Amino acid sequence: MIDIHCHILPNVDDGASHYTDSLLMARQAQSEGIHTIIATPHHQNGSYQNTKLEIKSKVAELNDFFKTEKVDIHILPGQETRIYGELLEDYEAGEIITLAGISSYLFIELPSSHVPHYTDQLCYDIQVKGLIPVIVHPERNSEIVQNPEKLYKLVKNGTATQITAASFSGYFGKKIQNFTFDLVAANLTHFMASDAHNTTTRGFKMSEACDLLETKFGLDSVYYFMDNAELIVDGKDIYREVPEQIKKKKIFGLF
């Protein structure tokens, strides 16, 4: 299994704080059947700055460390970039890296409370450059939960999305879990990843999520997400299904 969203690089953001943490995370990942991880440290989120060259250097160091520790986990470079107006300019300047460093897919993190007014335009501009924006954990964005048609429009126009395994498994609450189910059912997401930060409060949960995914949506859905992760690592285009609008749920009761 491949995990395309993980904060395993030590001492760069709110993920692993040192090499011991990274090692514990790698061993937990192995226990869940994960063999390849794209390290995606936060960038431009107001707290952390992690540029392309810095990330590639730290990924190489972590891979060397894992070899000495006899841990068979391969780390690839990536980045979780908070959406901002100059993102494309910084990509051209060599500060932004795509997933795995060879794909055309670029992680975009929205603020948790809203969708910035320029999101549609920026996602369009990114695609004009030959890249594909991937909105991470849309199920945890309160405006998207309230107005899923905003995400539908983005996906219909070419943007991809990535849901979090812990969200799907219910660790962020029932409301977020149910909305994550809705995203899968409506073909509004293309990847499932861990967004792991540690081995305790924000672990991988990938194996658990895949079991639940198979139960609710069938084995084909598990393969869909797994295959798309592999395509990213291979630098190829992903599979997509035709997106649908999330139907408004009817509320039954006395009022």
C-alpha positions as CSV (number, residue, x, y, z in Angstrom):
1,M,0.0,0.0,0.0
2,I,1.1,3.6,-0.7
3,D,0.4,6.5,1.5
4,I,0.4,9.8,-0.4
5,H,-0.1,12.2,2.6
6,C,2.0,11.9,5.7
7,H,4.0,14.1,8.2
8,I,6.8,11.7,8.8
9,L,9.8,14.1,8.1
10,P,11.4,14.9,11.5
11,N,11.4,18.4,13.0
12,V,9.9,20.3,10.0
13,D,6.2,20.8,11.1
14,D,3.7,19.5,13.6
15,G,4.4,15.9,12.6
16,A,7.4,13.8,13.7
17,S,9.5,15.9,16.1
18,H,12.7,13.8,15.7
19,Y,14.1,10.7,14.0
20,T,12.7,8.4,16.8
21,D,9.2,9.6,16.0
22,S,9.8,9.0,12.3
23,L,11.0,5.5,13.0
24,L,8.0,4.7,15.1
25,M,5.7,6.0,12.4
26,A,7.5,3.9,9.8
27,R,7.1,0.8,11.8
28,Q,3.4,1.5,12.4
29,A,3.0,2.1,8.6
30,Q,4.7,-1.3,7.9
31,S,2.4,-3.0,10.3
32,E,-0.5,-1.7,8.2
33,G,1.0,-2.9,4.9
34,I,2.3,0.4,3.8
35,H,5.6,0.2,1.9
36,T,5.9,3.7,0.3
37,I,5.1,7.1,1.9
38,I,5.0,10.5,0.3
39,A,6.2,12.9,2.9
40,T,4.1,16.0,2.7
41,P,5.2,18.7,5.3
42,H,3.1,21.8,5.7
43,H,4.1,24.8,3.6
44,Q,2.9,28.4,3.7
45,N,0.3,27.7,6.4
46,G,1.3,30.6,8.6
47,S,3.4,28.4,10.9
48,Y,5.7,26.4,8.6
49,Q,7.8,26.9,5.5
50,N,9.2,23.8,3.7
51,T,10.5,24.5,0.2
52,K,11.2,21.9,-2.5
53,L,14.9,21.7,-2.1
54,E,14.7,21.4,1.7
55,I,12.1,18.7,1.4
56,K,14.2,16.7,-1.1
57,S,17.2,16.9,1.1
58,K,15.4,15.8,4.3
59,V,13.7,12.9,2.4
60,A,17.1,11.6,1.3
61,E,18.4,11.8,4.9
62,L,15.4,10.0,6.2
63,N,15.7,7.2,3.6
64,D,19.4,6.8,4.6
65,F,18.3,6.6,8.3
66,F,15.7,4.0,7.6
67,K,18.3,1.9,5.7
68,T,20.6,1.9,8.8
69,E,17.6,0.9,10.9
70,K,16.7,-1.9,8.6
71,V,13.2,-0.4,8.0
72,D,11.8,-1.3,4.5
73,I,9.9,1.9,4.0
74,H,10.6,4.2,1.0
75,I,10.0,7.9,1.4
76,L,9.2,10.2,-1.5
77,P,9.0,14.0,-1.5
78,G,5.8,15.9,-1.4
79,Q,4.3,19.0,0.2
80,E,1.1,20.2,1.7
81,T,0.8,23.8,0.6
82,R,-1.8,26.1,2.1
83,I,-3.6,27.9,-0.7
84,Y,-2.3,31.4,-1.5
85,G,-2.4,33.8,-4.4
86,E,1.3,33.5,-5.4
87,L,1.4,29.7,-5.4
88,L,2.0,29.4,-9.1
89,E,4.8,32.0,-9.1
90,D,6.5,30.1,-6.3
91,Y,6.1,26.9,-8.3
92,E,7.9,28.5,-11.2
93,A,10.6,29.7,-8.8
94,G,11.2,26.1,-7.7
95,E,9.8,26.3,-4.2
96,I,6.8,24.1,-4.7
97,I,7.0,20.3,-5.4
98,T,4.5,18.0,-6.8
99,L,3.6,14.6,-5.3
100,A,6.5,12.2,-5.5
101,G,8.5,14.9,-7.3
102,I,7.6,13.5,-10.7
103,S,3.9,13.6,-10.9
104,S,1.8,16.5,-12.2
105,Y,-0.4,16.4,-9.0
106,L,-0.1,19.2,-6.5
107,F,-1.5,19.2,-2.9
108,I,-3.6,22.2,-2.0
109,E,-4.8,22.7,1.6
110,L,-7.8,25.0,2.2
111,P,-8.4,26.8,5.5
112,S,-10.6,24.6,7.7
113,S,-13.4,27.2,8.0
114,H,-13.9,28.4,4.4
115,V,-13.1,28.2,0.7
116,P,-11.2,31.3,-0.4
117,H,-12.9,33.3,-3.1
118,Y,-10.1,32.8,-5.6
119,T,-10.0,29.0,-5.2
120,D,-11.8,28.2,-8.5
121,Q,-9.6,30.6,-10.5
122,L,-6.3,29.3,-8.9
123,C,-7.3,25.7,-9.6
124,Y,-8.0,26.6,-13.2
125,D,-4.7,28.4,-13.5
126,I,-2.8,25.5,-12.0
127,Q,-4.4,23.2,-14.7
128,V,-3.4,25.7,-17.4
129,K,0.2,25.1,-16.3
130,G,-0.3,21.4,-16.9
131,L,-0.7,20.5,-13.2
132,I,-3.6,18.9,-11.3
133,P,-4.6,20.5,-8.0
134,V,-5.5,18.0,-5.3
135,I,-7.5,19.4,-2.4
136,V,-6.6,17.6,0.8
137,H,-9.2,16.5,3.4
138,P,-12.2,18.5,1.9
139,E,-14.4,16.6,4.4
140,R,-12.9,18.7,7.2
141,N,-13.6,22.0,5.6
142,S,-16.8,23.5,7.2
143,E,-17.9,25.5,4.1
144,I,-17.6,22.4,1.9
145,V,-19.6,20.3,4.4
146,Q,-22.3,23.0,4.4
147,N,-22.2,23.6,0.6
148,P,-20.9,20.4,-1.1
149,E,-21.8,21.9,-4.5
150,K,-18.6,24.0,-4.2
151,L,-16.5,20.9,-4.2
152,Y,-18.6,19.3,-7.0
153,K,-17.9,22.3,-9.2
154,L,-14.2,22.1,-8.6
155,V,-14.0,18.4,-9.3
156,K,-16.2,18.7,-12.4
157,N,-13.7,21.3,-13.6
158,G,-10.7,19.0,-13.1
159,T,-9.6,19.3,-9.5
160,A,-8.9,16.1,-7.6
161,T,-9.4,15.5,-3.9
162,Q,-7.9,13.3,-1.1
163,I,-9.9,12.1,1.9
164,T,-8.3,11.1,5.2
165,A,-8.4,7.5,6.4
166,A,-9.2,8.6,10.0
167,S,-12.1,10.7,8.8
168,F,-13.6,7.7,6.9
169,S,-13.1,5.6,10.0
170,G,-14.9,8.0,12.3
171,Y,-12.1,9.5,14.3
172,F,-13.1,13.1,13.5
173,G,-16.7,12.5,14.5
174,K,-19.9,11.0,12.9
175,K,-20.8,14.1,10.9
176,I,-17.4,14.2,9.1
177,Q,-17.5,10.4,8.7
178,N,-20.9,10.5,7.0
179,F,-19.8,13.4,4.7
180,T,-16.7,11.4,3.8
181,F,-19.0,8.5,2.8
182,D,-21.0,10.9,0.7
183,L,-17.8,12.1,-1.1
184,V,-16.9,8.5,-2.0
185,A,-20.5,7.6,-3.1
186,A,-20.7,10.7,-5.3
187,N,-17.2,10.2,-7.0
188,L,-16.0,13.4,-5.5
189,T,-12.7,12.0,-4.2
190,H,-9.8,10.2,-5.8
191,F,-7.4,9.3,-3.0
192,M,-7.5,8.0,0.5
193,A,-4.4,8.7,2.6
194,S,-3.4,8.8,6.3
195,D,-2.4,12.4,7.0
196,A,-0.6,10.8,9.9
197,H,1.3,13.0,12.3
198,N,2.4,10.5,14.9
199,T,1.6,7.0,16.2
200,T,-0.9,8.0,19.0
201,T,-3.4,10.8,18.4
202,R,-2.9,11.0,14.6
203,G,-1.9,7.6,13.4
204,F,-2.3,6.0,10.0
205,K,-5.6,4.1,10.2
206,M,-5.2,3.0,6.6
207,S,-5.8,-0.7,7.2
208,E,-8.9,0.0,9.2
209,A,-10.2,2.5,6.6
210,C,-9.7,0.0,3.8
211,D,-11.6,-2.7,5.6
212,L,-14.5,-0.3,6.2
213,L,-14.3,0.9,2.6
214,E,-14.6,-2.7,1.3
215,T,-17.6,-3.3,3.6
216,K,-19.5,-0.2,2.6
217,F,-18.5,0.3,-1.1
218,G,-17.0,-3.0,-2.2
219,L,-13.5,-4.2,-3.1
220,D,-13.4,-2.2,-6.3
221,S,-13.4,1.0,-4.3
222,V,-10.4,-0.2,-2.4
223,Y,-8.5,-0.9,-5.6
224,Y,-9.6,2.4,-7.0
225,F,-7.8,4.3,-4.3
226,M,-4.8,2.0,-4.2
227,D,-4.4,2.1,-7.9
228,N,-4.5,5.9,-8.0
229,A,-1.8,6.1,-5.3
230,E,0.4,3.9,-7.4
231,L,-0.3,6.0,-10.5
232,I,0.9,9.1,-8.6
233,V,4.2,7.4,-7.7
234,D,4.6,6.3,-11.3
235,G,4.0,9.8,-12.6
236,K,0.9,8.8,-14.5
237,D,-2.7,10.1,-14.8
238,I,-5.1,8.8,-12.3
239,Y,-8.5,7.1,-12.7
240,R,-11.6,9.2,-12.4
241,E,-15.3,8.5,-12.2
242,V,-18.0,11.0,-13.3
243,P,-18.7,13.2,-10.3
244,E,-22.2,13.6,-8.9
245,Q,-23.9,16.2,-6.8
246,I,-24.4,15.1,-3.2
247,K,-28.1,14.9,-2.6
248,K,-29.6,16.9,0.2
249,K,-30.8,14.6,2.9
250,K,-34.4,14.8,3.9
251,I,-35.1,15.3,7.7
252,F,-38.0,13.3,9.0
253,G,-39.7,14.1,12.2
254,L,-42.4,16.2,13.8
255,F,-40.9,19.6,12.9
